[in-house]
Amino acid sequence: MKKAILLSTLLLASLSLTACGRTSNNSQQAKTNSSLKAENSSLKAESSNQASQKQTKYNDSEYAFAAYLKLQNQSASDIQENDSNMTWQQQGNRYTIGFGGHTTSMTVNKDDVTVTYDDVEGDHMGNGNGHRTYSKSELAKLIKEQKQTIDDILSAQRQDQDSQQNQSSQTGTQASKANTTSSSSSQSSDDARYDLPLSDPRNPDGAKQAQMMSIAGDPQYRNTPDGSVNAQGQSLMSSIRGTMHN
């Protein structure tokens, strides 16, 4: 009887330990699963951030140029062969490109680029403008394949614009210097004429001097009986003298 009781007790204890072990293992497994889920979520978020960074690593001018290539179904190499006739302008987020004729504009938005171009057939509104919109994700693929050539073309355009601005600035400076030199030369010439005797007709003050002498000799401007110049004559002569160079 005692042996039976002892065996029963040992069996119950064994079953209890087994149940506790299973509970502990289940709890540990749940914790491990939770940790793996958290790590997986973190990896997905990091991957998403990296993808977003890769998509936005190009600048607006590259996206604008890529949109034009997409519209024309051309490669950057095709444009590079004819870039001597190319004009490229920027105003804010709007870019324009032309080759001596009609121009095409590209507006770079947050997630896409809108292209406006001349449409000879006209659009549904009855005018000659066509529109296309390309996502930055599809343009990024094109840029990645042709980035070096695209950057070379845009760099050449910036250098041409800088050169034109420098030439314009230098032309303006030279014109200003020429005007200053001409004015200075004219002033020197005038000064030289004023240095001539008043009796010389080339001296502008000579005629004024003669006019004052005429007033002094005019009887209507003389006092009697001493013959001095009266107040009216003196006033006229003073007014003329105030306009003389010397």
C-alpha positions in Angstrom: 0.0 0.0 0.0 2.8 2.4 1.0 4.6 1.6 -2.2 1.5 2.3 -4.3 1.1 5.7 -2.6 4.8 6.5 -3.1 4.6 5.6 -6.8 1.4 7.7 -7.2 3.2 10.7 -5.6 6.2 10.4 -7.8 4.0 10.2 -10.9 2.1 13.3 -10.0 5.3 15.2 -9.3 6.7 14.1 -12.7 3.6 15.2 -14.5 3.6 18.6 -12.7 7.3 19.2 -13.6 6.5 18.3 -17.2 3.6 20.8 -17.4 5.7 23.5 -15.8 8.4 22.9 -18.4 6.0 23.1 -21.2 4.6 26.4 -19.9 8.1 27.8 -19.6 9.0 26.8 -23.1 5.8 28.3 -24.5 6.4 31.6 -22.8 10.0 31.7 -24.0 8.9 30.9 -27.6 6.3 33.7 -27.4 9.0 36.2 -26.3 11.3 35.0 -29.2 8.5 35.4 -31.7 7.7 38.9 -30.5 11.3 39.9 -30.7 11.6 38.5 -34.3 8.5 40.4 -35.4 9.9 43.7 -33.9 13.2 43.1 -35.7 11.5 42.3 -39.0 9.4 45.5 -38.7 12.6 47.6 -38.1 14.3 46.0 -41.1 11.3 46.8 -43.3 11.2 50.4 -42.2 15.0 50.8 -42.8 14.6 49.2 -46.3 11.7 51.6 -47.0 13.8 54.6 -46.0 16.7 53.5 -48.1 14.4 53.1 -51.1 13.0 56.6 -50.6 16.5 58.1 -50.3 17.6 56.3 -53.5 14.5 57.7 -55.3 15.2 61.3 -54.3 19.0 61.4 -54.8 18.8 63.2 -58.2 18.4 67.0 -58.4 15.5 68.9 -60.1 17.5 69.7 -63.3 18.3 66.1 -63.8 14.6 65.1 -63.4 13.5 67.9 -65.8 16.0 66.9 -68.4 15.1 63.2 -68.1 11.4 64.1 -68.6 12.3 65.8 -71.8 14.2 62.7 -73.0 11.2 60.6 -72.0 8.8 62.8 -74.0 11.0 62.8 -77.1 12.0 59.2 -76.8 15.6 60.2 -77.1 18.8 59.4 -75.3 21.1 62.0 -73.7 23.7 61.1 -76.4 21.3 62.2 -79.1 21.0 65.6 -77.4 24.7 65.9 -76.8 25.4 65.7 -80.5 23.3 68.8 -81.1 23.8 70.7 -77.9 25.4 73.7 -79.6 21.9 74.8 -80.6 20.4 74.0 -77.2 19.1 76.6 -74.8 18.4 75.7 -71.2 16.8 78.0 -68.7 15.6 77.7 -65.1 13.0 79.8 -63.2 12.3 78.3 -59.8 11.1 74.7 -60.3 10.3 75.3 -64.0 12.9 74.5 -66.7 12.7 75.2 -70.5 14.7 73.6 -73.3 14.8 74.7 -76.9 16.8 74.2 -80.1 16.2 77.4 -82.1 12.5 76.8 -82.5 9.7 75.9 -80.1 10.5 75.4 -76.5 9.4 72.7 -74.1 8.9 73.4 -70.4 9.3 71.0 -67.5 7.8 71.7 -64.0 9.4 69.6 -61.3 6.9 68.7 -58.5 7.3 66.7 -55.3 6.7 63.2 -56.9 6.5 63.9 -60.6 7.4 66.2 -63.5 4.8 67.8 -65.8 6.0 68.5 -69.3 4.3 71.2 -71.5 5.1 71.1 -75.2 3.9 72.4 -78.6 1.3 70.2 -80.0 0.6 70.8 -83.7 -2.6 68.9 -83.6 -3.8 70.8 -80.6 -5.3 69.4 -77.4 -8.9 68.8 -76.3 -9.2 72.5 -75.3 -8.4 73.7 -78.8 -5.0 75.2 -78.3 -1.5 74.0 -79.3 -0.2 72.9 -75.9 0.3 69.2 -75.0 0.9 67.9 -71.5 2.6 64.8 -70.1 3.3 63.8 -66.5 6.1 61.4 -65.5 6.7 60.0 -62.0 10.1 60.6 -60.5 10.4 56.8 -59.9 10.3 56.1 -63.7 12.6 59.0 -64.5 15.1 57.9 -61.8 15.7 54.7 -63.8 16.4 56.7 -67.0 18.7 59.1 -65.1 20.6 56.2 -63.5 21.4 54.7 -66.9 22.5 58.0 -68.5 23.5 60.2 -65.6 27.0 61.0 -66.7 26.0 62.2 -70.1 23.0 64.2 -68.7 25.3 65.9 -66.1 27.9 66.7 -68.8 25.2 68.4 -71.0 23.8 70.4 -68.0 27.3 71.4 -66.9 28.1 72.7 -70.4 25.0 74.7 -70.4 25.8 76.3 -67.0 29.3 77.2 -68.3 27.9 78.8 -71.4 25.5 80.9 -69.4 28.3 82.0 -67.0 30.4 82.9 -69.9 27.6 85.0 -71.5 27.0 86.8 -68.2 30.7 87.6 -67.8 30.9 89.0 -71.4 27.8 91.1 -70.8 29.2 92.4 -67.6 32.6 93.2 -69.2 30.8 95.0 -72.1 28.9 97.1 -69.7 32.0 98.0 -67.8 33.9 98.9 -71.0 31.0 101.1 -72.2 30.9 102.9 -68.8 34.7 103.5 -68.9 34.3 104.8 -72.5 31.6 107.2 -71.5 33.7 108.4 -68.5 36.8 108.9 -70.7 34.7 110.8 -73.3 33.2 113.0 -70.7 36.6 113.6 -69.2 38.1 114.4 -72.6 35.3 116.8 -73.4 35.7 118.5 -70.0 39.4 118.9 -70.6 38.8 120.4 -74.0 36.3 122.9 -72.6 38.8 123.9 -69.8 41.5 124.5 -72.5 39.1 126.8 -74.4 38.3 128.8 -71.3 42.0 129.3 -70.7 42.3 131.3 -73.9 42.2 135.1 -73.8 38.7 136.6 -73.6 39.5 138.4 -76.9 39.8 135.0 -78.6 36.5 134.0 -80.2 37.1 130.3 -79.2 36.7 131.2 -75.5 33.0 130.9 -74.6 33.4 133.6 -72.0 34.6 136.1 -74.7 31.1 136.8 -76.0 29.9 137.4 -72.5 32.7 139.8 -71.8 31.8 141.7 -74.9 28.2 141.8 -73.9 29.2 143.4 -70.5 31.4 146.0 -72.2 28.4 146.8 -74.5 26.2 147.4 -71.4 28.9 149.6 -69.8 29.1 151.8 -72.9 25.4 152.1 -73.5 24.1 155.5 -72.5 20.9 154.1 -71.1 22.9 152.3 -68.5 25.1 155.3 -67.5 24.7 157.8 -64.7 25.0 161.5 -65.4 27.0 163.6 -65.0 29.9 161.2 -63.9 29.1 158.6 -66.6 29.3 155.6 -64.3 27.2 152.5 -64.9 23.8 152.9 -63.2 22.1 150.3 -61.0 20.2 148.6 -63.9 23.4 148.2 -65.9 25.3 146.8 -62.9 22.5 144.3 -62.3 22.7 143.1 -65.9 26.4 142.8 -65.8 26.4 140.9 -62.6 23.9 138.5 -64.0 26.1 137.8 -67.0 29.2 137.5 -64.9 27.6 134.8 -62.8 27.3 132.5 -65.9 31.0 132.9 -66.8 33.4 130.0 -66.3 36.1 132.0 -64.6 
